[in-house]
Amino acid sequence: MWKSIGELNSEDYVKAGLSLEEAKGFQKVVTDVISRTKGVDPRDQWKALVDECVLKPWHPHPLHQLLYYSIYSNWDASIHGPPLYWFPSLSLSKSTNLGRLMETHGPRLLGASYKNPLESFELFRRFSVEHPEVYWSIVIDELSLKFHTPPRCILDKSKPEGTWLPDAVLNTAECCLIPSSRSQREDDSLAVVWREEGFDDSPVSQMTFKELRQRVMLVANAISGSFATGDTIAIDMTMTVDAVIIYLAIIFAGCVVVSIADSFAAKEIATRLKISKAKGIFTQDHVLRGGRRYPLYSRVVEAAPSKIIVLPASGTELRVQLRDQDIPWKDFLSKASVEDNYGPIYVPVNSVINILFSSGTTGEPKAIPWTQLSPIRSACDGWAHFDVKVGNTYCWPTNLGWVMGPTLIFSCFLTGTTLALYHGSPLGHGFGKFDAGVTILGTVPSLVKTWKRTNCMEGLNWTKIKYFATTGEASNVDDVLWLSSKAYYKPVIEVCGGTELASSYIIGSPLQPQAFGAFSTPTMATRIIIFDENGVPYPEDQPCTGEVGLFPQHLGATDRLLNADHEEVYFKGMPMYKETRLRRHGDILKRTVGGYFTVQGRADDTMNLGGIKTSSIEIERVCDQADECISETAAVSITPPNGGPELLAIFTVLKEGFKKQSEEELKKKFSRAIQKDLNPLFKVSFVKIVAEFQRTASNKLLRRVLRDQMNQEIRSLRSRI
């Protein structure tokens, strides 16, 4: 139990890591600041401490914990909503992209109701929902878009989901590369900065937009000599500058990118190549991480693609022997002509440019096609919610196989923001020392947890950072407290969305106060409805918990799947709202007092492991084959009592007549099987042997009951410690 802020004494500060002399001085400063706050509202007290920089990034984390939790020790979230830690200023709000837009257009669109970006944010967001064609016409104009044929309108409402930018023709990759007076991006503006792992004291490498354009045109020229327009071409690489160039070049040449994560086993690579009918694949000889080499080309070969173009992970020479039909990177580039004016292939706006994959509730991953609308949505959401623009540098350790890879590329290059890449592991000091002037840093909670646990970022200066972002899994409050404190409590923008949306649906905003581990708003132009188990919607301003449904007019969202029925996956069985069929997303959402949101889990049996969505069925399919003694398994995810990433638990029923295995032995076998045949990043945290599984009358497995049992056991164990 934390003391209240007024009860703290010098001994408490000593326990938090200060010397006795430091503790006495610090206590006096805190007392002085708190005494000057208006009233005793904890939000005012915390804001005063942050505004006056009482807590420093180099102070020990226990000291940050002590003040935050002591100030909010008597806070009742059920009455007041979640405790807040960051409060935007009016001057800051007017300098943001969205604030500037509101100051320009707010009085005209909202009339006398418009006050300023802070007071009128929610009013303007609701306007964007009710008048999407007006909002998108203004925001799209802010991007570096060059239409070969302009759209005849923003939104054709003749069908429920609408038709966005009808008749438009363009090449989105070209838009990423050309100078733009709108974004004030010039040819000599920095496009990409990067550093190789192991060279942490070397200067940061740089590439201008002109250099990037020339490189993309060269690779696109080579692609056109080996592939036909419209071919699907896979990329299975780490997120290097070469991978970014190849990604843009495939689209520039009128082909379709197939995104595959470099962590996948050969079976998973093969599945994605087969579904997408990829005509070839770009990959590396190895993956370099933490000073070690891990095979990649050999895994891709095992997946048996027809043609592989292989890049060296370091240097200029490959360290593997290639098959006869495969091509070294140097030889592939030699196929390009010397001309530097290779032009883009223009296609309609609804043409597919990228195939990504997301696990469904079957053993086969859903193949999700991105059209040219998808990068527009990604970039617009980054523009509005992360303030990405010329002069900012955006870094997010990710991969082209996951939605954040393409999202990061388009968010940077369609707005003129500099992309920062670290060619190596983000888990250590080298990544934190990547002094590229990063102003926006994206993460996943498990990454932050590792930084905090290992103390690997000690002594580094992150105070240039204006915004943090986090997505992929639930955040632990204490972990994001640690992260925010490293930059004098800059906001950590929580993001929740999906590959099929090309964006988020709930997020944070630099125009609203922020709470750790919570989302402050639906994204601009996004309307969400939370409904109960009977499909009855809750009032839109009422605190509640239920499944979320999205209004189908969502620019950039999919209108097709390559290997599944889109209508069945996203709309079948969803409730109507005012004559509109809601779109399924699958999250259970809690709306708090004050209008903040937290994700409570999945409505189906999909789970989120380390930021990667997978299904119980996929996990069970692998675990059932892990040992001959296993009759059947059930996989569920468990949310830790104090929040944070989901943990994987496996329940199993054993066969009669076989050698009995202990739960610890099975845990090791399940982990090995999952990491070999599904994903090497997944880890089994709990195993429970049971006599039988409870089922419904229709023989459906009651995973919810198993999840509740495991949560109860964890709580019981914690109470005994």
Secondary structure, 3 states (H helix, E strand, C coil): CCCCHHHCCHHHHHHCCCCHHHHHHHHHHHHHHHHCCCCCCHHHHHHHHHHCCCCCCCCCHHHHHHHHHHHCCCCCHHHHCCCCCECCCHHHHHHCHHHHHHHHHHHHHHHHHCCCCCCCHHHHHHHHHHCHHHHHHHHHCCCCCCEEECCCCCEECCCCCCEECCCCEECHHHHCCCCECCCCECCCCEEEEEEECCCCCCCCEEEEHHHHHHHHHHHHHHHHHHCCCCCEEEEECCCCHHHHHHHHHHHHCCCEEEECCCCCCHHHHHHHHHHHCCCEEEEECEEEECCEEEECHHHHHHCCCCCEEEECCCCCCCCCCCCCCCEEHHHHHCCCCCCCCCCCCCEECCCEEEEEEEECCCCCEEEEEEECHHHHHHHHHHHHHCCCCCCCEEECCCCCCCCHHHHHHHHHHCCCCEEEEEECCCCCHHHHCCCCCCCEEEECHHHHHHHHHHCCCCCCCCCCCCEEEECCCCCCHHHHHHHHHCCCCCCEEEEEEEHHHCEEEEECCCCCCECCCCECEECCCCCEEEECCCCCECCCCCCEEEEEEECCCCCCCCCCCCCCCHHHHHCCCCCEECCEECEEEEEEEEECCCCCEEEEEECCCEEEECCEEEEHHHHHHHHCCCCCCEEEEEEEEECCCCCCCCEEEEEEEECCCCCCCCHHHHHHHHHHHHHHHCCCCCCEEEEEECCCCCECCCCCECHHHHHHHHHHHHHHHHHHC
